[in-house]
């Protein structure tokens, strides 16, 4: 079974695109605002039009929204843009944010990310949390503005402190990786926790990793299980896989292989290769689940097709022996080759054997030497011994006693007595 506790989830590459919509912003309620609060959009439109004409930026903003979503008036994106611009130019932060989104997305206007950055900046400077998040996003990615991760960090911080979930998550990652700021694992944990408490699955997964490894926080595998579970229940496949592994091993939680099967299945169905391989292992061995060789072949194949070397190796074994599937040595060679090319030493050794013996493939002792060498360099003692024997006898390779002794010695040092006997001769 493959090990599981894995890689941190990284920063999401998306802008916050939610439109700021109709709501009241001040203690003083104009007639325009009053009708908006009452959701009487027909009357609101008439009153907001009058107040907008007199220069009320709030009424101008409301008109922009009403034209934008077709409330109280026929939808008209050009008029929405007109009124957003009017309100934005008078300092209405919500209009500035919506106008920035328009420019960023090219929605009803020619896309212009420089103008988007300008208006996000205006909104952010007034404390608009979503504007701060989007501006930070643009600074981080150099998206329509010169990349500046230090500025991204500063602005993400402001947005995160106002409770913006994605800002909290991205800020945690920046602290975690020392990206745009000095690395600080404890602050990463703090912000992962803030985002996790708002049900961000990536933050929950990363926080679980921190508790599992004791990185930036005292190790606590039970808390790791808690956060993995939270993320897993939201469909986070990394968390599902790691939670399954912990149930399988009884690591931080009471061992429960049925729960391991459950969570491996959830992750496998989402295409998570490591989970597919581990689920196949359990079906192949009848490990607390009814043995099911065809199902094992199915999941090994799924993982193997994604480049999972252990699955490729195990699938090759099943094809070679006809275990749960019709015997097919050509397919065994195919999958051994795939795994060997990924650096799987056992696959390299078995492939070398097949080339040496012409087993399921044309005999080719030079290729046997090549693959034995690959496996030997990874410390695979049987490959070292067989390679030494080939050099000793000039079998498929030029006789070379020095190399023979080198590989006999390596194999002997790993405890292969037959190799040690060779060295004594």
N, C-alpha and C positions, 0 to 999 in steps of 0.2 A: 504493500500500500504506500502511496506517495504521501510525503509530509505535507502539511496544510498551511500552517500559520504563516501568512504571506505578506504581500506587498501593500503598502499604503495607497489608498485612493488619492488621486491627484486632483488639482484644481479644475473645476468645470469651466469650459470655454463658452459661456453664454452670457449675454446681456440680460438684465432684467427688463422685460418688455411690457409689463402691465400698465395699462393706461390709467392715469389718475382720473377718477370719474366724479359724479355729482355728489357733493357733500358740503356741509356748511363749515366755514372756517373762523368766524368771528362772533364776538358777543353781540355786536350790533347787527340786527337782522333787517336788511332792506326788504322791500316787497319782493324783489327778485329772489333773494335768499329764502324768504318765508315760503314762497310757492315751491321752490326747489325742495325744501324740507318736507313739504306736504305732498310732494310728487305730483303736483298739479302742473304738468309741464306746459299745457296750452297757455295758462295764465302766466306761468313763469317766463315763457318765451316773450310775451308782449312786454312784461315789466323789465326783463333783463335787456331787451333791445333798447328801451328808453334809457335805462341806467348806463348801458354800454356807450350809447351815443354821448352821454354826459361825461364820459371818461372813467367810469368805474372799472378798474381792472378785474375785480371779482366778477362783475356782470359780463365782461368781455370773455373771461375764462369760461363761465357757465354757458355762454352762447357757443363758444368753441366746442364744448362737450356736447351740447344739444344737437348742433349740426353734425358732429362726429358720429353720434350713435343714433340719430334720428328720433329724438325725444321732443315732442311738442312742435316739430317742424320736419319737413322732408330732409332726409339725410343729404348733406352736401359737403364733400370733403374740402373743396376749395374754400368755402366760407368758413369751415372749421379752422382751416389753416390761417385764414385772414384774422379771425378773432383770437386764436392762440397767440399769433404774432403781436397783435395789439396789446394783449394782456401781458405777454412776456416782456415787451419793451417798457412796460410800466412797473416791472419788477415782481409780477406774480409768479412765485416759484413753481406752482403746479402747472401753469401754462408753459413756463420755461422747460419743465421736464417733458411735457407732452410734445412740445415743439421739437425738442432735441430728439425724441423718439422718432418723430416724423422724418427728420433729416437723416437719422441713422439708418432707418429701414427703407428710405425712399418711398414712403407711404403718402401718395397724393402730391408728391413733390420730388424733384430730382435728388437722388441720394447725395448727401454732402456730409461726410463724417467730420470734417473740420468744423462745420456749423453745429453739428450735433455736440461736439466737444465743447464748443463755446457756450451753448445753452445749458448743457449739463453742468458746466462750471458755474454758470450764473445761479442755477438752482441749488447746487451743492454749497455754494458760498452762503446761501441763506439757510442752510441746515437741512435741506431736503434729503432724506436718508436714501431714497432710491436714486436720486440724482448723484449722490456721493458714490453709491455702489457702482453705477454705470460709468462714471468718470474714472473711478479706480480701475475698473475693468479695461477701459480704453488705454489708460496709462500702462497697465501691466502688459498688455498685448501689443502696444504700439499700434493701436487700431484707430487710424484717423488722426493720430497725434504722436509726437515723438515718444518712444518708449522710455519710461522712467519708473522703475519698480519702487524706488524710494517714495516717490509721490503716490504711487498706487497704494503702498503700505499706509501712508498717512491718511489717505482718504478712505481706504477700507476700514481703518480704525474708527474713524468718525461714524461711518455707516453702521459698523458692528456694534458700537456703543449705543446706537439707537434701536438695536434689536433686529437689524436686517439679517435674516438667516444666512443667505449666500455670502454676505460680507464676513460674517463670523467664521464660516467654514473656510473661505479663502484666506482670511487673516491667520487662522490656525495653521494652514499649510505653509504660509510664508514664514511663520515662526518656526515651524517644524523643520523646514528645509534651509532656514537661513537665507531666504530668497527676498532680497530687497530690504532686509533688516538683519540684525544679529540673531543667530540661531538661539532659541530659547524654548526648550522642550516643555518646561512647566507652563509657559504662557500658551504654547500650542495646546496642551491639555485643557487649560482654562477655556479657550475659545472653542475647541472641539466639544467641550461639555455644554457650553452655551448653545451651540448649534444642535447638538444631540438632543438636548432637552426640548428643542423645537421640532424634533422628529426628522432631522436631516439624516438620511440613511448612510451617506458617505461619512459624515461626522461620527455617527454611532459606530460604524465599522472601524474607523481610525482610532477612536477612543478605546474601543475594545482591544485593539492591537497594543495600545499604550499600556493598558492595565495588564495584558497578558505578558508583555515583555518587561514590565517595570521601567518604562522609558518616560521620564519626566514626571513620574508618579510612582508611589510604592506599588510593587507588583501585587495584584489581587486577581486571581484567575476567576473567582466567582463573579466579580464585577465585570470581568471580560465576558463571561457567559451571558450576563444580563444584557450588555450592550450589543453583543453579537445577535442575541435573540431579538432585540428591538429592530436591528437592521435587517435580520433575516425575515422577520414577519412583514417587512416592507418590500421584500423581493430582492434584497441586495445579495447577489450570488456569491460574492467573496465571503460575506458573513455566513451564509448558509453552509458553504464548504467548510469554513473553519469551525463553526459550531458542530457540524457533523463529526469532524475530526476529534473535537474535545469529548463528545459523547462516546465516540468509538474507543478512545484511549482512557476514558474516565479521568480526564485532565481538567481539574477545576470544577468538575461536576460528577455525580454518580454515573458510572459506566452504564450506558444504555444503547446497545447496538441497534435496536429497533428505531430509536430516535436518530441514530447515525444514518441508517438507511433512508429515513424520512427526509432528512435535510440534504443528504447527498443527492437524493432524487430531485428535490426542488432545484438545487443548483445545476444538476446535470441537464434537467429539462430546459434550463436557460442557456445551455451550451457551454457550461464551465468545464473545461477539459479535465482538470484535476479531479473534480467530483465524478465525472463520467468514468475515469480510470478507477477510482476507489470503489465506486458502486459496482463496476464490473468485477473487481477483485472479490467483493463480498458475494456476488452471485456465483462466481467461478468456484469459490471455496465453500459455499454453503455456510458462510460465517454469520450465524444468528439470523439467517434468512434461508428459505428453501433453495437448495442448489438449483441453478438454472443456467446451464451452459450456453444455450442460444442467446439468452439475455445478456450474459457476460460478453459474448462475441459482439452483440449489438452495441453495448456501451464502450467496449474497447475500440470498436471501429469508429464510433463517434469521436472519441478522444484522439485516436490515432490520426484521423483525417485533419485534426487541428494541429498536428505536429507534436503531440505528447509522446515523448520517446519511450516511457515505460509502457504505455498502452500499445505502441507500435511493437515493442519487444514481446509483450504478452500475447498480442494477436498473432504474431509470427509463430510463437510457440504452439498456439492452438491449431494454426494451419499446418504446421509441420507434423504434429502428432495426430491430427484429425480429432481433436478433443472438442466435442460440441459442435463440430462443423466438418464438412467433407474435407478429407485430407488434400492439401494442395501445396506442394513444396515450392512451386514457382511463386505463389503468393507469400509463402514463408520467406523466401529470398527477398521479395519486394519489401516486406515490412521490416525484416532484419536490416536491410539496406537503409531504409528511412531512419530507423532508430540509430544505426551505426553512424550515419552522417550527422546525427544530433549529438554524437559523443557517448552513446550508451555502450559501455565496455563489454557487457555480456552479449549484446547484439553483435558487436564487432568480432568477438570471439566465435560465436556461432556461425556468423557469415563466413569467417575465415575457414572454419571447418568444412562448410558446404563447398566452398571453392576448392579446398584442398582435395576433397573426396569426389568432386563432381557430383554432388548430391543435390538434385533438383536444379542444377545449373551446369553448364559446361565447365569441366575441370580447368582451373587457372591458378597454378601455384604461386605465380607472382602476386596475384590479387590476394591470395591467402596470406602471403608474407606481409603485404600492405596492411591488411586488417588485423593480423596478429600483432603487428608493430603498434598500431593505434591502441589496441587493448593493453598491450604490454606497457606502453608509456603511461597508462592510467593505473598501473599496479595490478593488473589481472594476472595472477600467478600461473594459471594454466596456459594462457597465451604466451607468457614469458618462457615457459618450459617448451612448448611446441615450437616457438620461434628459435630457441636455442638449438633444438634438435635439428631443425632445417638447416641452420648455419653449420652445425657440426658435421652434417652428412652431405652438404651441398645439394640439398633437396629442393629444387625449384629456385635456388638462389646460389650465388657463388660461395663455395666453401670458405668459412671464416671462423677459425677457432677462437679468435679474440672476442668476436661478437657472441659466439656461442657461450663462452665462459661468462661474459657480461650478463646475459639473460639467465643462464643457470644460477648465477650468484643472486640476481634479483629475486628469482623464484624461491631459492633456498632461504633467503632472508625473510621471506613471507611465510616460511614454514612448510614448504613443499619438499618432503624428505627425499623423494626420488631425484630432485634437482641437486640436493646436497650430496647424494651418493655419486652423482655424475662428477661433481667437483673433486671428489676424493680419488677418482680414477687416474 
